[in-house]
Amino acid sequence: MTYITFIDSPMGKIGVAAADGRLTRIFFDISGLPDRWQRKDDEPTLTAAAKQLTEYFNGARQAFELPVTLDLTEFERRVLAQTAEIPCGETMTYGQLAAALGKPGAARAVGNALRKNPLPIVIPCHRVVGANGALTGYAYGLQRKQFLLAHEKKFLP
């Protein structure tokens, strides 16, 4: 069973989903959710995720400690694991991320993997930018990417 809850954020309402005690999805569009998903605000994984996301938006958290499930290919999981290592307030280019994975020249494949990230913010794909530092390629909208990067810079020590 997949359970969901919602949190209010400076970016509007955010949905969070979990199954089997692991975070499975964070979403900005809360319309048209599958009927089989059940709202359960007191589910422990969702409670922890809501708390940590609220702390993040309040500037009190820079990284997340949540159990996750990623229904992705091995390469996509490697890309997201490497992305999770980018420090809060910093960015890395698609090419740098590909090189860090031992796949120089695979910037496009990295971008395709990031597009499938089911856990934006928790796995900070917004921290990956174009070769010239341009804000490109954010599946959840460049305005959100810009907001998240500005938010993180504001709360850095």
N, CA, C and O atoms as a GROMACS GRO file, in nm:
protein
  628
    1MET      N    1   0.085  -0.118   0.000
    1MET     CA    2   0.000   0.000   0.000
    1MET      C    3   0.089   0.124   0.000
    1MET      O    4   0.186   0.132   0.075
    2THR      N    5   0.055   0.218  -0.084
    2THR     CA    6   0.124   0.346  -0.086
    2THR      C    7   0.042   0.447  -0.007
    2THR      O    8  -0.078   0.464  -0.031
    3TYR      N    9   0.108   0.512   0.086
    3TYR     CA   10   0.045   0.615   0.168
    3TYR      C   11   0.099   0.751   0.128
    3TYR      O   12   0.213   0.762   0.083
    4ILE      N   13   0.016   0.853   0.144
    4ILE     CA   14   0.057   0.989   0.109
    4ILE      C   15   0.023   1.085   0.221
    4ILE      O   16  -0.066   1.061   0.303
    5THR      N   17   0.096   1.195   0.221
    5THR     CA   18   0.063   1.309   0.305
    5THR      C   19   0.103   1.433   0.227
    5THR      O   20   0.167   1.424   0.122
    6PHE      N   21   0.066   1.547   0.279
    6PHE     CA   22   0.095   1.674   0.213
    6PHE      C   23   0.156   1.770   0.314
    6PHE      O   24   0.120   1.769   0.431
    7ILE      N   25   0.248   1.852   0.266
    7ILE     CA   26   0.302   1.957   0.351
    7ILE      C   27   0.290   2.089   0.278
    7ILE      O   28   0.294   2.095   0.155
    8ASP      N   29   0.275   2.195   0.355
    8ASP     CA   30   0.278   2.329   0.298
    8ASP      C   31   0.422   2.375   0.296
    8ASP      O   32   0.498   2.354   0.391
    9SER      N   33   0.459   2.438   0.187
    9SER     CA   34   0.596   2.486   0.171
    9SER      C   35   0.591   2.623   0.104
    9SER      O   36   0.485   2.664   0.056
   10PRO      N   37   0.703   2.694   0.102
   10PRO     CA   38   0.707   2.821   0.030
   10PRO      C   39   0.680   2.806  -0.120
   10PRO      O   40   0.655   2.904  -0.189
   11MET      N   41   0.686   2.682  -0.169
   11MET     CA   42   0.662   2.654  -0.310
   11MET      C   43   0.520   2.603  -0.332
   11MET      O   44   0.486   2.561  -0.443
   12GLY      N   45   0.438   2.606  -0.228
   12GLY     CA   46   0.304   2.552  -0.238
   12GLY      C   47   0.296   2.416  -0.173
   12GLY      O   48   0.391   2.372  -0.108
   13LYS      N   49   0.185   2.350  -0.190
   13LYS     CA   50   0.163   2.219  -0.129
   13LYS      C   51   0.250   2.115  -0.201
   13LYS      O   52   0.256   2.110  -0.324
   14ILE      N   53   0.318   2.032  -0.121
   14ILE     CA   54   0.403   1.926  -0.172
   14ILE      C   55   0.346   1.793  -0.122
   14ILE      O   56   0.312   1.780  -0.004
   15GLY      N   57   0.337   1.696  -0.211
   15GLY     CA   58   0.293   1.562  -0.174
   15GLY      C   59   0.412   1.472  -0.149
   15GLY      O   60   0.515   1.484  -0.214
   16VAL      N   61   0.395   1.382  -0.054
   16VAL     CA   62   0.500   1.286  -0.020
   16VAL      C   63   0.435   1.148  -0.013
   16VAL      O   64   0.329   1.132   0.048
   17ALA      N   65   0.498   1.050  -0.076
   17ALA     CA   66   0.443   0.914  -0.078
   17ALA      C   67   0.546   0.817  -0.022
   17ALA      O   68   0.666   0.833  -0.040
   18ALA      N   69   0.494   0.713   0.046
   18ALA     CA   70   0.579   0.608   0.101
   18ALA      C   71   0.508   0.474   0.089
   18ALA      O   72   0.385   0.467   0.091
   19ALA      N   73   0.587   0.369   0.076
   19ALA     CA   74   0.535   0.232   0.075
   19ALA      C   75   0.635   0.145   0.150
   19ALA      O   76   0.756   0.162   0.138
   20ASP      N   77   0.584   0.053   0.227
   20ASP     CA   78   0.669  -0.040   0.301
   20ASP      C   79   0.774   0.032   0.386
   20ASP      O   80   0.887  -0.016   0.399
   21GLY      N   81   0.737   0.147   0.443
   21GLY     CA   82   0.827   0.219   0.532
   21GLY      C   83   0.940   0.292   0.463
   21GLY      O   84   1.038   0.328   0.527
   22ARG      N   85   0.927   0.313   0.332
   22ARG     CA   86   1.032   0.381   0.255
   22ARG      C   87   0.970   0.489   0.167
   22ARG      O   88   0.863   0.469   0.108
   23LEU      N   89   1.037   0.602   0.159
   23LEU     CA   90   0.991   0.712   0.076
   23LEU      C   91   1.001   0.672  -0.071
   23LEU      O   92   1.104   0.620  -0.114
   24THR      N   93   0.895   0.694  -0.147
   24THR     CA   94   0.894   0.653  -0.288
   24THR      C   95   0.879   0.770  -0.384
   24THR      O   96   0.922   0.762  -0.499
   25ARG      N   97   0.819   0.880  -0.338
   25ARG     CA   98   0.794   0.989  -0.433
   25ARG      C   99   0.764   1.119  -0.358
   25ARG      O  100   0.700   1.120  -0.254
   26ILE      N  101   0.813   1.227  -0.416
   26ILE     CA  102   0.777   1.363  -0.374
   26ILE      C  103   0.724   1.430  -0.499
   26ILE      O  104   0.784   1.418  -0.606
   27PHE      N  105   0.613   1.499  -0.487
   27PHE     CA  106   0.553   1.557  -0.606
   27PHE      C  107   0.495   1.694  -0.577
   27PHE      O  108   0.447   1.722  -0.468
   28PHE      N  109   0.502   1.778  -0.679
   28PHE     CA  110   0.453   1.915  -0.670
   28PHE      C  111   0.311   1.928  -0.723
   28PHE      O  112   0.236   2.015  -0.680
   29ASP      N  113   0.275   1.842  -0.816
   29ASP     CA  114   0.140   1.843  -0.872
   29ASP      C  115   0.058   1.741  -0.795
   29ASP      O  116   0.077   1.620  -0.812
   30ILE      N  117  -0.032   1.788  -0.712
   30ILE     CA  118  -0.107   1.697  -0.625
   30ILE      C  119  -0.243   1.660  -0.684
   30ILE      O  120  -0.327   1.601  -0.616
   31SER      N  121  -0.263   1.694  -0.809
   31SER     CA  122  -0.389   1.656  -0.873
   31SER      C  123  -0.371   1.522  -0.944
   31SER      O  124  -0.260   1.486  -0.983
   32GLY      N  125  -0.478   1.449  -0.960
   32GLY     CA  126  -0.475   1.325  -1.036
   32GLY      C  127  -0.394   1.213  -0.974
   32GLY      O  128  -0.333   1.134  -1.045
   33LEU      N  129  -0.393   1.206  -0.843
   33LEU     CA  130  -0.318   1.099  -0.777
   33LEU      C  131  -0.389   0.965  -0.794
   33LEU      O  132  -0.512   0.961  -0.805
   34PRO      N  133  -0.314   0.856  -0.798
   34PRO     CA  134  -0.376   0.724  -0.813
   34PRO      C  135  -0.477   0.697  -0.700
   34PRO      O  136  -0.450   0.727  -0.584
   35ASP      N  137  -0.589   0.640  -0.734
   35ASP     CA  138  -0.693   0.608  -0.636
   35ASP      C  139  -0.644   0.510  -0.530
   35ASP      O  140  -0.693   0.511  -0.417
   36ARG      N  141  -0.549   0.426  -0.566
   36ARG     CA  142  -0.502   0.324  -0.473
   36ARG      C  143  -0.414   0.383  -0.362
   36ARG      O  144  -0.385   0.314  -0.264
   37TRP      N  145  -0.372   0.508  -0.376
   37TRP     CA  146  -0.293   0.572  -0.271
   37TRP      C  147  -0.386   0.618  -0.160
   37TRP      O  148  -0.493   0.673  -0.186
   38GLN      N  149  -0.345   0.595  -0.038
   38GLN     CA  150  -0.429   0.628   0.077
   38GLN      C  151  -0.361   0.736   0.161
   38GLN      O  152  -0.242   0.726   0.193
   39ARG      N  153  -0.435   0.838   0.197
   39ARG     CA  154  -0.380   0.943   0.282
   39ARG      C  155  -0.366   0.889   0.424
   39ARG      O  156  -0.459   0.833   0.482
   40LYS      N  157  -0.246   0.909   0.478
   40LYS     CA  158  -0.220   0.864   0.614
   40LYS      C  159  -0.112   0.955   0.673
   40LYS      O  160   0.007   0.927   0.663
   41ASP      N  161  -0.156   1.063   0.734
   41ASP     CA  162  -0.064   1.164   0.785
   41ASP      C  163   0.024   1.116   0.900
   41ASP      O  164   0.127   1.176   0.927
   42ASP      N  165  -0.016   1.009   0.967
   42ASP     CA  166   0.061   0.961   1.081
   42ASP      C  167   0.151   0.841   1.047
   42ASP      O  168   0.206   0.779   1.138
   43GLU      N  169   0.167   0.808   0.921
   43GLU     CA  170   0.256   0.699   0.882
   43GLU      C  171   0.399   0.746   0.916
   43GLU      O  172   0.437   0.856   0.878
   44PRO      N  173   0.479   0.665   0.988
   44PRO     CA  174   0.608   0.710   1.040
   44PRO      C  175   0.706   0.765   0.936
   44PRO      O  176   0.771   0.867   0.960
   45THR      N  177   0.717   0.702   0.821
   45THR     CA  178   0.809   0.751   0.718
   45THR      C  179   0.763   0.887   0.667
   45THR      O  180   0.844   0.977   0.645
   46LEU      N  181   0.632   0.901   0.648
   46LEU     CA  182   0.579   1.029   0.600
   46LEU      C  183   0.593   1.137   0.706
   46LEU      O  184   0.621   1.253   0.673
   47THR      N  185   0.574   1.102   0.831
   47THR     CA  186   0.592   1.198   0.940
   47THR      C  187   0.736   1.248   0.943
   47THR      O  188   0.761   1.368   0.956
   48ALA      N  189   0.832   1.156   0.930
   48ALA     CA  190   0.973   1.193   0.928
   48ALA      C  191   1.006   1.280   0.807
   48ALA      O  192   1.078   1.380   0.818
   49ALA      N  193   0.952   1.242   0.690
   49ALA     CA  194   0.978   1.320   0.570
   49ALA      C  195   0.919   1.460   0.581
   49ALA      O  196   0.984   1.558   0.544
   50ALA      N  197   0.797   1.471   0.633
   50ALA     CA  198   0.734   1.602   0.649
   50ALA      C  199   0.814   1.689   0.745
   50ALA      O  200   0.834   1.808   0.720
   51LYS      N  201   0.861   1.629   0.853
   51LYS     CA  202   0.941   1.703   0.952
   51LYS      C  203   1.071   1.752   0.888
   51LYS      O  204   1.108   1.869   0.903
   52GLN      N  205   1.140   1.664   0.816
   52GLN     CA  206   1.268   1.702   0.757
   52GLN      C  207   1.250   1.804   0.644
   52GLN      O  208   1.332   1.896   0.631
   53LEU      N  209   1.147   1.790   0.564
   53LEU     CA  210   1.122   1.889   0.459
   53LEU      C  211   1.089   2.026   0.520
   53LEU      O  212   1.134   2.129   0.470
   54THR      N  213   1.010   2.026   0.627
   54THR     CA  214   0.978   2.152   0.695
   54THR      C  215   1.105   2.215   0.751
   54THR      O  216   1.125   2.336   0.739
   55GLU      N  217   1.191   2.134   0.811
   55GLU     CA  218   1.319   2.185   0.862
   55GLU      C  219   1.403   2.242   0.748
   55GLU      O  220   1.465   2.348   0.763
   56TYR      N  221   1.405   2.175   0.635
   56TYR     CA  222   1.479   2.224   0.518
   56TYR      C  223   1.427   2.362   0.476
   56TYR      O  224   1.506   2.454   0.455
   57PHE      N  225   1.298   2.374   0.465
   57PHE     CA  226   1.242   2.503   0.421
   57PHE      C  227   1.259   2.612   0.527
   57PHE      O  228   1.258   2.730   0.493
   58ASN      N  229   1.274   2.574   0.653
   58ASN     CA  230   1.299   2.671   0.760
   58ASN      C  231   1.448   2.704   0.774
   58ASN      O  232   1.485   2.785   0.859
   59GLY      N  233   1.532   2.641   0.692
   59GLY     CA  234   1.675   2.666   0.697
   59GLY      C  235   1.749   2.589   0.806
   59GLY      O  236   1.864   2.620   0.835
   60ALA      N  237   1.684   2.491   0.866
   60ALA     CA  238   1.745   2.415   0.975
   60ALA      C  239   1.799   2.279   0.930
   60ALA      O  240   1.852   2.205   1.013
   61ARG      N  241   1.787   2.244   0.805
   61ARG     CA  242   1.834   2.115   0.755
   61ARG      C  243   1.892   2.134   0.616
   61ARG      O  244   1.836   2.203   0.531
   62GLN      N  245   2.009   2.069   0.594
   62GLN     CA  246   2.073   2.077   0.463
   62GLN      C  247   2.080   1.943   0.392
   62GLN      O  248   2.104   1.939   0.271
   63ALA      N  249   2.059   1.834   0.464
   63ALA     CA  250   2.061   1.700   0.405
   63ALA      C  251   1.951   1.618   0.471
   63ALA      O  252   1.904   1.651   0.580
   64PHE      N  253   1.912   1.511   0.405
   64PHE     CA  254   1.800   1.430   0.451
   64PHE      C  255   1.847   1.292   0.493
   64PHE      O  256   1.941   1.236   0.436
   65GLU      N  257   1.781   1.238   0.593
   65GLU     CA  258   1.812   1.105   0.644
   65GLU      C  259   1.681   1.027   0.645
   65GLU      O  260   1.614   1.016   0.748
   66LEU      N  261   1.646   0.974   0.530
   66LEU     CA  262   1.520   0.903   0.513
   66LEU      C  263   1.543   0.774   0.434
   66LEU      O  264   1.624   0.772   0.342
   67PRO      N  265   1.473   0.668   0.469
   67PRO     CA  266   1.483   0.546   0.388
   67PRO      C  267   1.407   0.567   0.257
   67PRO      O  268   1.295   0.619   0.257
   68VAL      N  269   1.467   0.528   0.148
   68VAL     CA  270   1.405   0.550   0.017
   68VAL      C  271   1.404   0.421  -0.065
   68VAL      O  272   1.482   0.330  -0.042
   69THR      N  273   1.313   0.418  -0.160
   69THR     CA  274   1.308   0.314  -0.261
   69THR      C  275   1.314   0.382  -0.396
   69THR      O  276   1.237   0.473  -0.424
   70LEU      N  277   1.406   0.336  -0.480
   70LEU     CA  278   1.421   0.394  -0.613
   70LEU      C  279   1.400   0.284  -0.716
   70LEU      O  280   1.484   0.195  -0.731
   71ASP      N  281   1.289   0.290  -0.785
   71ASP     CA  282   1.257   0.191  -0.888
   71ASP      C  283   1.318   0.239  -1.020
   71ASP      O  284   1.248   0.285  -1.110
   72LEU      N  285   1.451   0.228  -1.028
   72LEU     CA  286   1.526   0.280  -1.142
   72LEU      C  287   1.632   0.179  -1.184
   72LEU      O  288   1.654   0.078  -1.117
   73THR      N  289   1.697   0.207  -1.296
   73THR     CA  290   1.807   0.122  -1.341
   73THR      C  291   1.928   0.143  -1.249
   73THR      O  292   1.932   0.239  -1.172
   74GLU      N  293   2.024   0.055  -1.258
   74GLU     CA  294   2.145   0.068  -1.177
   74GLU      C  295   2.217   0.200  -1.208
   74GLU      O  296   2.261   0.269  -1.115
   75PHE      N  297   2.229   0.237  -1.334
   75PHE     CA  298   2.295   0.364  -1.370
   75PHE      C  299   2.218   0.482  -1.311
   75PHE      O  300   2.279   0.573  -1.255
   76GLU      N  301   2.087   0.481  -1.322
   76GLU     CA  302   2.007   0.591  -1.268
   76GLU      C  303   2.023   0.601  -1.117
   76GLU      O  304   2.031   0.712  -1.062
   77ARG      N  305   2.029   0.488  -1.049
   77ARG     CA  306   2.052   0.490  -0.903
   77ARG      C  307   2.189   0.546  -0.870
   77ARG      O  308   2.204   0.621  -0.774
   78ARG      N  309   2.289   0.511  -0.949
   78ARG     CA  310   2.425   0.565  -0.927
   78ARG      C  311   2.427   0.716  -0.946
   78ARG      O  312   2.490   0.788  -0.869
   79VAL      N  313   2.358   0.763  -1.050
   79VAL     CA  314   2.352   0.908  -1.074
   79VAL      C  315   2.287   0.978  -0.954
   79VAL      O  316   2.337   1.080  -0.907
   80LEU      N  317   2.176   0.924  -0.907
   80LEU     CA  318   2.106   0.988  -0.796
   80LEU      C  319   2.188   0.979  -0.667
   80LEU      O  320   2.187   1.072  -0.588
   81ALA      N  321   2.258   0.869  -0.645
   81ALA     CA  322   2.344   0.857  -0.526
   81ALA      C  323   2.455   0.961  -0.530
   81ALA      O  324   2.486   1.022  -0.428
   82GLN      N  325   2.514   0.982  -0.646
   82GLN     CA  326   2.620   1.083  -0.660
   82GLN      C  327   2.561   1.223  -0.642
   82GLN      O  328   2.624   1.310  -0.581
   83THR      N  329   2.443   1.245  -0.694
   83THR     CA  330   2.376   1.374  -0.680
   83THR      C  331   2.349   1.405  -0.534
   83THR      O  332   2.361   1.519  -0.491
   84ALA      N  333   2.313   1.304  -0.458
   84ALA     CA  334   2.284   1.323  -0.315
   84ALA      C  335   2.408   1.369  -0.238
   84ALA      O  336   2.396   1.421  -0.127
   85GLU      N  337   2.527   1.351  -0.295
   85GLU     CA  338   2.651   1.393  -0.230
   85GLU      C  339   2.686   1.539  -0.256
   85GLU      O  340   2.780   1.591  -0.195
   86ILE      N  341   2.615   1.606  -0.345
   86ILE     CA  342   2.644   1.748  -0.373
   86ILE      C  343   2.601   1.829  -0.251
   86ILE      O  344   2.484   1.824  -0.212
   87PRO      N  345   2.695   1.902  -0.190
   87PRO     CA  346   2.660   1.977  -0.068
   87PRO      C  347   2.555   2.085  -0.093
   87PRO      O  348   2.546   2.144  -0.200
   88CYS      N  349   2.477   2.108   0.009
   88CYS     CA  350   2.374   2.212   0.006
   88CYS      C  351   2.439   2.346  -0.028
   88CYS      O  352   2.542   2.382   0.027
   89GLY      N  353   2.377   2.419  -0.120
   89GLY     CA  354   2.428   2.550  -0.159
   89GLY      C  355   2.532   2.546  -0.269
   89GLY      O  356   2.575   2.651  -0.316
   90GLU      N  357   2.573   2.427  -0.310
   90GLU     CA  358   2.672   2.413  -0.416
   90GLU      C  359   2.606   2.352  -0.538
   90GLU      O  360   2.497   2.295  -0.529
   91THR      N  361   2.672   2.364  -0.654
   91THR     CA  362   2.622   2.304  -0.777
   91THR      C  363   2.734   2.225  -0.844
   91THR      O  364   2.852   2.240  -0.813
   92MET      N  365   2.692   2.141  -0.936
   92MET     CA  366   2.783   2.061  -1.016
   92MET      C  367   2.721   2.056  -1.156
   92MET      O  368   2.599   2.053  -1.169
   93THR      N  369   2.803   2.056  -1.259
   93THR     CA  370   2.748   2.047  -1.394
   93THR      C  371   2.716   1.901  -1.427
   93THR      O  372   2.764   1.809  -1.362
   94TYR      N  373   2.634   1.884  -1.529
   94TYR     CA  374   2.602   1.749  -1.576
   94TYR      C  375   2.730   1.676  -1.615
   94TYR      O  376   2.746   1.557  -1.586
   95GLY      N  377   2.822   1.746  -1.681
   95GLY     CA  378   2.949   1.687  -1.722
   95GLY      C  379   3.035   1.648  -1.603
   95GLY      O  380   3.097   1.541  -1.603
   96GLN      N  381   3.041   1.733  -1.501
   96GLN     CA  382   3.117   1.700  -1.380
   96GLN      C  383   3.058   1.577  -1.310
   96GLN      O  384   3.132   1.492  -1.261
   97LEU      N  385   2.927   1.570  -1.307
   97LEU     CA  386   2.862   1.456  -1.244
   97LEU      C  387   2.892   1.328  -1.322
   97LEU      O  388   2.918   1.224  -1.263
   98ALA      N  389   2.888   1.337  -1.455
   98ALA     CA  390   2.921   1.221  -1.539
   98ALA      C  391   3.066   1.177  -1.514
   98ALA      O  392   3.093   1.058  -1.501
   99ALA      N  393   3.157   1.273  -1.507
   99ALA     CA  394   3.298   1.240  -1.482
   99ALA      C  395   3.316   1.177  -1.344
   99ALA      O  396   3.394   1.083  -1.329
  100ALA      N  397   3.244   1.228  -1.244
  100ALA     CA  398   3.253   1.172  -1.108
  100ALA      C  399   3.205   1.027  -1.105
  100ALA      O  400   3.246   0.949  -1.019
  101LEU      N  401   3.119   0.991  -1.199
  101LEU     CA  402   3.069   0.854  -1.209
  101LEU      C  403   3.160   0.765  -1.295
  101LEU      O  404   3.132   0.647  -1.315
  102GLY      N  405   3.269   0.824  -1.345
  102GLY     CA  406   3.358   0.749  -1.432
  102GLY      C  407   3.306   0.735  -1.573
  102GLY      O  408   3.347   0.646  -1.647
  103LYS      N  409   3.213   0.826  -1.611
  103LYS     CA  410   3.152   0.822  -1.743
  103LYS      C  411   3.167   0.957  -1.813
  103LYS      O  412   3.067   1.019  -1.848
  104PRO      N  413   3.291   1.005  -1.832
  104PRO     CA  414   3.306   1.135  -1.898
  104PRO      C  415   3.240   1.132  -2.035
  104PRO      O  416   3.247   1.032  -2.107
  105GLY      N  417   3.177   1.239  -2.070
  105GLY     CA  418   3.105   1.246  -2.196
  105GLY      C  419   2.962   1.197  -2.188
  105GLY      O  420   2.891   1.197  -2.288
  106ALA      N  421   2.918   1.157  -2.072
  106ALA     CA  422   2.782   1.103  -2.057
  106ALA      C  423   2.688   1.204  -1.990
  106ALA      O  424   2.594   1.166  -1.919
  107ALA      N  425   2.713   1.333  -2.015
  107ALA     CA  426   2.630   1.438  -1.953
  107ALA      C  427   2.483   1.422  -1.990
  107ALA      O  428   2.395   1.441  -1.905
  108ARG      N  429   2.455   1.387  -2.114
  108ARG     CA  430   2.316   1.371  -2.157
  108ARG      C  431   2.249   1.253  -2.085
  108ARG      O  432   2.133   1.263  -2.045
  109ALA      N  433   2.321   1.144  -2.068
  109ALA     CA  434   2.267   1.028  -1.996
  109ALA      C  435   2.242   1.063  -1.850
  109ALA      O  436   2.145   1.017  -1.790
  110VAL      N  437   2.330   1.145  -1.791
  110VAL     CA  438   2.310   1.191  -1.654
  110VAL      C  439   2.182   1.275  -1.647
  110VAL      O  440   2.102   1.257  -1.556
  111GLY      N  441   2.164   1.365  -1.742
  111GLY     CA  442   2.043   1.447  -1.746
  111GLY      C  443   1.917   1.362  -1.758
  111GLY      O  444   1.817   1.390  -1.693
  112ASN      N  445   1.923   1.259  -1.841
  112ASN     CA  446   1.808   1.170  -1.856
  112ASN      C  447   1.778   1.096  -1.725
  112ASN      O  448   1.662   1.077  -1.690
  113ALA      N  449   1.882   1.055  -1.654
  113ALA     CA  450   1.862   0.987  -1.526
  113ALA      C  451   1.803   1.084  -1.424
  113ALA      O  452   1.713   1.047  -1.348
  114LEU      N  453   1.852   1.206  -1.420
  114LEU     CA  454   1.800   1.305  -1.325
  114LEU      C  455   1.654   1.338  -1.352
  114LEU      O  456   1.578   1.366  -1.260
  115ARG      N  457   1.615   1.334  -1.477
  115ARG     CA  458   1.475   1.362  -1.513
  115ARG      C  459   1.380   1.260  -1.448
  115ARG      O  460   1.262   1.289  -1.429
  116LYS      N  461   1.432   1.142  -1.415
  116LYS     CA  462   1.350   1.037  -1.356
  116LYS      C  463   1.354   1.038  -1.202
  116LYS      O  464   1.296   0.950  -1.138
  117ASN      N  465   1.420   1.137  -1.144
  117ASN     CA  466   1.432   1.144  -0.998
  117ASN      C  467   1.294   1.155  -0.935
  117ASN      O  468   1.225   1.255  -0.954
  118PRO      N  469   1.252   1.054  -0.859
  118PRO     CA  470   1.119   1.060  -0.798
  118PRO      C  471   1.118   1.136  -0.665
  118PRO      O  472   1.012   1.157  -0.605
  119LEU      N  473   1.238   1.178  -0.618
  119LEU     CA  474   1.247   1.240  -0.487
  119LEU      C  475   1.318   1.376  -0.492
  119LEU      O  476   1.422   1.395  -0.430
  120PRO      N  477   1.260   1.472  -0.569
  120PRO     CA  478   1.324   1.603  -0.574
  120PRO      C  479   1.334   1.662  -0.434
  120PRO      O  480   1.254   1.629  -0.346
  121ILE      N  481   1.429   1.746  -0.414
  121ILE     CA  482   1.467   1.810  -0.288
  121ILE      C  483   1.546   1.711  -0.204
  121ILE      O  484   1.660   1.740  -0.167
  122VAL      N  485   1.489   1.595  -0.170
  122VAL     CA  486   1.560   1.495  -0.090
  122VAL      C  487   1.683   1.447  -0.166
  122VAL      O  488   1.792   1.439  -0.109
  123ILE      N  489   1.668   1.414  -0.293
  123ILE     CA  490   1.782   1.389  -0.381
  123ILE      C  491   1.791   1.515  -0.467
  123ILE      O  492   1.712   1.534  -0.559
  124PRO      N  493   1.888   1.600  -0.437
  124PRO     CA  494   1.889   1.739  -0.486
  124PRO      C  495   1.932   1.756  -0.631
  124PRO      O  496   2.037   1.815  -0.658
  125CYS      N  497   1.852   1.706  -0.724
  125CYS     CA  498   1.886   1.721  -0.865
  125CYS      C  499   1.884   1.867  -0.909
  125CYS      O  500   1.937   1.902  -1.014
  126HIS      N  501   1.822   1.954  -0.827
  126HIS     CA  502   1.823   2.097  -0.859
  126HIS      C  503   1.964   2.155  -0.850
  126HIS      O  504   1.988   2.266  -0.899
  127ARG      N  505   2.056   2.084  -0.788
  127ARG     CA  506   2.194   2.132  -0.774
  127ARG      C  507   2.281   2.101  -0.896
  127ARG      O  508   2.399   2.133  -0.897
  128VAL      N  509   2.223   2.039  -0.998
  128VAL     CA  510   2.297   2.007  -1.120
  128VAL      C  511   2.259   2.110  -1.226
  128VAL      O  512   2.141   2.131  -1.256
  129VAL      N  513   2.362   2.173  -1.282
  129VAL     CA  514   2.341   2.284  -1.376
  129VAL      C  515   2.412   2.257  -1.508
  129VAL      O  516   2.490   2.162  -1.521
  130GLY      N  517   2.383   2.342  -1.606
  130GLY     CA  518   2.446   2.330  -1.736
  130GLY      C  519   2.594   2.362  -1.731
  130GLY      O  520   2.645   2.413  -1.631
  131ALA      N  521   2.664   2.332  -1.840
  131ALA     CA  522   2.809   2.347  -1.847
  131ALA      C  523   2.856   2.488  -1.814
  131ALA      O  524   2.963   2.506  -1.756
  132ASN      N  525   2.778   2.588  -1.851
  132ASN     CA  526   2.816   2.726  -1.824
  132ASN      C  527   2.753   2.780  -1.696
  132ASN      O  528   2.754   2.901  -1.672
  133GLY      N  529   2.698   2.691  -1.615
  133GLY     CA  530   2.634   2.731  -1.490
  133GLY      C  531   2.488   2.771  -1.506
  133GLY      O  532   2.423   2.810  -1.409
  134ALA      N  533   2.437   2.759  -1.629
  134ALA     CA  534   2.298   2.797  -1.654
  134ALA      C  535   2.202   2.699  -1.589
  134ALA      O  536   2.231   2.579  -1.578
  135LEU      N  537   2.088   2.750  -1.545
  135LEU     CA  538   1.985   2.665  -1.486
  135LEU      C  539   1.906   2.602  -1.600
  135LEU      O  540   1.816   2.663  -1.657
  136THR      N  541   1.941   2.478  -1.630
  136THR     CA  542   1.876   2.407  -1.740
  136THR      C  543   1.824   2.273  -1.692
  136THR      O  544   1.871   2.220  -1.591
  137GLY      N  545   1.730   2.220  -1.763
  137GLY     CA  546   1.691   2.082  -1.749
  137GLY      C  547   1.631   2.036  -1.619
  137GLY      O  548   1.663   1.925  -1.575
  138TYR      N  549   1.547   2.114  -1.554
  138TYR     CA  550   1.485   2.067  -1.431
  138TYR      C  551   1.344   2.020  -1.462
  138TYR      O  552   1.259   2.100  -1.504
  139ALA      N  553   1.318   1.891  -1.442
  139ALA     CA  554   1.189   1.831  -1.477
  139ALA      C  555   1.072   1.895  -1.404
  139ALA      O  556   0.958   1.885  -1.449
  140TYR      N  557   1.099   1.959  -1.291
  140TYR     CA  558   0.991   2.016  -1.210
  140TYR      C  559   0.976   2.167  -1.231
  140TYR      O  560   0.904   2.233  -1.156
  141GLY      N  561   1.043   2.220  -1.333
  141GLY     CA  562   1.030   2.360  -1.368
  141GLY      C  563   1.149   2.443  -1.322
  141GLY      O  564   1.194   2.432  -1.208
  142LEU      N  565   1.200   2.524  -1.412
  142LEU     CA  566   1.318   2.605  -1.380
  142LEU      C  567   1.291   2.705  -1.268
  142LEU      O  568   1.383   2.741  -1.194
  143GLN      N  569   1.168   2.750  -1.255
  143GLN     CA  570   1.135   2.843  -1.147
  143GLN      C  571   1.156   2.774  -1.011
  143GLN      O  572   1.207   2.837  -0.918
  144ARG      N  573   1.119   2.649  -0.999
  144ARG     CA  574   1.141   2.575  -0.874
  144ARG      C  575   1.292   2.554  -0.850
  144ARG      O  576   1.340   2.568  -0.737
  145LYS      N  577   1.364   2.521  -0.956
  145LYS     CA  578   1.508   2.502  -0.943
  145LYS      C  579   1.574   2.631  -0.893
  145LYS      O  580   1.656   2.629  -0.802
  146GLN      N  581   1.537   2.741  -0.953
  146GLN     CA  582   1.591   2.870  -0.913
  146GLN      C  583   1.557   2.900  -0.767
  146GLN      O  584   1.642   2.947  -0.691
  147PHE      N  585   1.433   2.874  -0.728
  147PHE     CA  586   1.391   2.899  -0.591
  147PHE      C  587   1.474   2.815  -0.494
  147PHE      O  588   1.524   2.868  -0.394
  148LEU      N  589   1.490   2.685  -0.522
  148LEU     CA  590   1.563   2.596  -0.431
  148LEU      C  591   1.709   2.637  -0.417
  148LEU      O  592   1.763   2.635  -0.306
  149LEU      N  593   1.773   2.673  -0.526
  149LEU     CA  594   1.913   2.715  -0.518
  149LEU      C  595   1.927   2.846  -0.440
  149LEU      O  596   2.018   2.859  -0.358
  150ALA      N  597   1.839   2.940  -0.464
  150ALA     CA  598   1.843   3.067  -0.389
  150ALA      C  599   1.814   3.042  -0.242
  150ALA      O  600   1.878   3.101  -0.154
  151HIS      N  601   1.719   2.955  -0.214
  151HIS     CA  602   1.685   2.920  -0.075
  151HIS      C  603   1.807   2.863  -0.003
  151HIS      O  604   1.836   2.902   0.110
  152GLU      N  605   1.878   2.773  -0.066
  152GLU     CA  606   1.993   2.710  -0.004
  152GLU      C  607   2.106   2.810   0.020
  152GLU      O  608   2.172   2.804   0.125
  153LYS      N  609   2.130   2.898  -0.071
  153LYS     CA  610   2.234   2.998  -0.053
  153LYS      C  611   2.202   3.093   0.063
  153LYS      O  612   2.292   3.140   0.133
  154LYS      N  613   2.075   3.122   0.081
  154LYS     CA  614   2.030   3.214   0.185
  154LYS      C  615   2.058   3.160   0.326
  154LYS      O  616   2.084   3.237   0.418
  155PHE      N  617   2.053   3.029   0.341
  155PHE     CA  618   2.066   2.970   0.473
  155PHE      C  619   2.204   2.912   0.503
  155PHE      O  620   2.225   2.853   0.609
  156LEU      N  621   2.297   2.927   0.410
  156LEU     CA  622   2.432   2.877   0.436
  156LEU      C  623   2.500   2.963   0.541
  156LEU      O  624   2.478   3.084   0.548
  157PRO      N  625   2.585   2.901   0.623
  157PRO     CA  626   2.656   2.978   0.726
  157PRO      C  627   2.754   3.076   0.666
  157PRO      O  628   2.822   3.148   0.739
   0.00000   0.00000   0.00000
